[in-house]
């Protein structure tokens, strides 16, 4: 007996169930749509026709008489509005009517309305002349009253035949409903029998090998990576079983590799921390404290010692790997206070991070390496005084912190080198070690869409932007 794959089984089961059902549904939909459209058009036409004033003849005749005897002017009368409203209704009905006879009636009404407009113009012209009262009265009696009567007669006939069409359509709809209902009952019985048979045979052939695979996955979830799948039922499940076994072997390899990666990652993080608290920075700061003390500037000595203490306290962070934006702000403020004493002739700084961003978390020592880059690669390479500005903002689902300097800036070629170095995933190949570590730690914690980015213009300055999730 031929072994069908899962896809073939499912496809045939769907076809067997769907074909009769679809045939019935298509037939039913086509019939219903056709009759509903016709029924809706008739109902809509009757509704629009009901807007046509049944008192149109009497209203128009009376308004015309008032104009002729001088009780109203043409402008004061409703003659124009009555004609406009009636013409609008007739145009709507012409779009909705399918009956050829009713279409002729509407054309007649439209022509009669045009005649009334002509008669109205003649009356208006006569009113401007003397001794035309008899002429206007003749137009009213022999023309207008006859035409309004014809309009009333045609509209009544139109409404009558539209209502009769509604009744005819209802009878056809009832017959259609009975035929469709019988077809649905027969199709449902057929589908029900097929479903009962297929619900036992096909699912059993599909679920049995899947249950066996689930048994294997349960063992794996308990930590037993020595188990292997021996399922061989159908093409897909057999291939899935083989892939499953390969996956288990890969998991074993990846677990060993992950252990090594974790060791390397931890070493890299420790090296980043140590690179920020380097002997040169400490030596230079202590040297600055010494010459300030020798110069008798004790106030600056106290300030510098306090800033150095705060810098180290934030760097150590009680052993925690993450800190808040507020703590990072204190860290770079301490760093810049120290550096401003050393480079007071060339360095200004401004930190303006909104307080609503203080509670967001990010890896510790994230901002300081970028501030240090701004100082040593931007400000110090520029003639005259430079400024470092640190700002923050909430941008939808992101929090962004910008470190901007107005220093030397980067050429487009150098900017591309820095950006390419950030995209490299091998720490040893990166040319921007400190910034690479900051970017990598953010990406590891939050995802590849977060991290550090740069914009720069040669001779103008550089902006480093850190992006973390809000």
Buried (B, 14 or more C-beta within 10 A) or exposed (E): EEEBBBEBBEEEBEEBBEEBBEEBEEBBEEBBEEBEEBBEBBBBBBEBBEEBBEEBBEBBBEBBBBBBEEEBEBEEBBBEEBBEBBBEBBEBBBEBBEBEEBBEBBEBBBEBBEBBBEBBEBBBEBBEEEEBEEBBBEBBEEBBBEBBEBBBBBBBBBBEBBEEBBEEBEEEBEEBBEEBEEBBEEBBEBBEEBBEEBEEEBEEBBEEBBEBBEEBEEBBEEEEEEBEBEBEBBEBBBEBBEEBBEBBEEEEEEEEEEEEEEEEBEEBBEBBBEBBBEEEBEEBBEEBBEEBBEEEBEEBBEBBBEBBEBBEBBBEBEEEEEBBBBBBBBBBBBBBBBBBBBBEEBBBBEBEBEEEBBEBBBBBBBBBBBBBBBBEBBBBEBEEEBBBBBBBEEEEEEBBBBBBBBBBBBEEEBBEBBBEBBEBEEBEEBEBBBBBBBBBBBBBBBEEEBBBBBBBEBEEBBBBBBBBBE
